[in-house]
């Protein structure tokens, strides 16, 4: 069954709860289609009056902020062994190359990596736990987390809802295009990140090999 068609069969309060929970769990560090669920729900709100877009946006925002905060706490307590466990459980998402890319993003951009990471599918999963593992000061994380959560969750809801209202007749016949677009954007961003991660991993391996080669003569002396 189509995601949006399924959402139409459940009460409004269940839609709000589903959006908040799915986005919260995704932000916590578990790969779930939070963005797809949010886009589908916002389209549903634009076509059916029983879904309040303000409540929907608020639930999505709360889920994003709370989920990231829990992920931060788990990452801070679990440390790097947690990333190893996640890598075994979700090898495609928490591979060493992806983790390395995310770490370099955090080292370079700091709290901005948390803020902008909200808009990138892969970094959205990493942001909370990795910020905790790297022991980013919580006040910095909280500011970036709250601002990013509001702008991403609230902004996505507002944009999709407005588009749905403006083009309601068109979307009733081709609403699946909104989901396809969201999926394509997510896939493209993930492919780009994977490509960068591979290049970064290769560069890191080359640097490590050079350092090892340079230290061997010194050790021999």
N, C-alpha and C positions, 0 to 999 in steps of 0.2 A: 504493500500500500504506500502511496505517495506520502511523504512526511507531512505536508500541509493538510492533506486529506485526513490523515490520522489525527492531527491536532484539532480538526473541526469536530471530531467525535467526542472530545473530552471537555469538561467544564472549564470556564475561564480561570478559576482559581488553580486548577490543575495545570493549565498552560503556564501561568505565572510561576508556580512552584517548579515545574519541569525546567523552564528556562533558567531560573536561579540556581537550581541544583546542578544541571549539566554544565553550565558555565563555571560554577564554583568548583566542581570536581576537576574540570579541565584546567582551571587556573591553579589548582592544588598540585598538578603535575601528572594527571592521568590523561592520556590522549583520547579525547571525546570530541564529537563534532559540534562544539558550542556555537560557532559562528553560523552553521547551517540551521540549527534549531532557532537561533535568534532571528535570522533572516526570514525563516518560514513563519515564525510567530508574528513578526512585524507585518508581513504581507497579509497574514490572516486578520490582524487588527484593522488593516486598511479596508478590508472587504466585509468584515462582520463587526457590528457595533458592540457586541458583548465583550470584546477584548479592548481594554483601556490601554492606549499606547503609553500613557504616563506611568501607569502601574507596571506595565511590561518593562519599560526602560528602567524604572527604579529597581525592579527585581533583578534584572540583568546586571545592573551596576553593583548592587549589593553582593550578588553572587561572585562577580569578578573581584571585588575588593576583599571580601571575606576569604574567598578561595586562595587568593594570592598570599594573604596574611598567614593563613594556616600553612600553606606551602613553605613560606619563609621560616616559620617556627619549626617545621619538620626538618627542613634543610639545615637549619642552624644546629639542631640537636643531633641529627644523623650524620652530618659531615660528609666527607667524600665516600665513605663506605655506602652511604645511601645512593649515591650516583652509580656505584658499581652494581648494586642490587637492581636499580631501575634499568640499567643497561642490559642485565640478563633477562628482565621481564619484558622490556620494550626495546629490543635491540635496534629497531629501525629509527626510533625517535631519540633514544639516549645512547647512541653509539659514541665512541671516543672522539670521532671526528666532529660530530655535532656538539658534544660537550665542550671540546676545545674551541670551536668557533664561538660558542656562547660565552665562554670564559674570556676570550679576547675582546668580545664586544663589551663585556662588563668592565674589564680593566681599562678599556679605552674611553668608554662613555659614562661609566658609573651609573648614577640614578636615571640618566636619560635612556639607558638600555632597558630599564624596567618600563619607562614611559612608552617608548616607541616599540618595545617588544610586544606590547599589548596588540599591536596592529599586524603582527607577523605570526602566522599559525604556529610555527615551531617554537619561536621565542616565547610565545604566550604560555606554552607549557613549561618552559624552563625558568621563566623569570622569578617566580616566588622561591622555589627550592634552591636555585643556584645562588640567588641573592643571600639566602640564609647560609649556605655552605661557604660562600666567600666572605661571610660576616660583614656585609654592608651595614652601616649604622641604621637602626630601625627607623629613625625619624626621616632619613633620606628616602628609604624604601617606601615608607608610608605616604610621603608626599607624592612621589612618582606613581605609586600604586593607585592612590585615590584619583589623582588627575587623569591618569591613563584609563582607569576603569570608567570614570564618568564620560570622558570623551569618546572612548571606543564603544561602550555598551549603549550609552544614551545617544551618541551621535549616529550609530548604526541603526538603532530603532527609529530615530527621527527621520533619517534619510530614506530608509526603506518604506516607512509609513507614508511619508509625503509623496514618494514616487507612486506608491500604490493608490493613493487618493487621486492624484493627477491622472494616472493612466489606468483607472479601475476597470474599465471595459476591456482594455487590451490585456491586462494582467489576469482577468478571469479566464481567458482562453489560453494564455501563454505564461501563467504564473511560474511554471517550472523553469523558465529561462532565468528567473532571479536566482534560483537554487543552483542551476548549472553555472551561472556566472560566479557565484560565491565559491563553488567547488573548484572552478578553473583558476580563480585568483589564488585560492589556497594551495592548489597543486603547483602552480607556477612559482609562487613564493618558496614553497618547500624544495622544488627542484633547484632553484637558484641557490638556496642556502646549502643544499647538499653538495652542489658543485663547488661552492666556495669552501665548504668544509673539507672536501677532498683535496683541493689545492692547498689549503692551510695546513692540513695534516701532512701532505707531501713536503711542503716547505719546512715544517717543524721537524720531520724525519731527517731531511737533508742537513738542517742546522745541527741536530743532535749528532749526526754522523761526523760532521766537520769538527765539532767540539771534541768528540771522542778521539778523532784522529790527531787533533792538536795536543791533547793531554797525554797521549801514549808516549811520544818522544820525551816529554818532560818527566813523566814517571820513570822512564828508563834511565834517564840521567840521574 
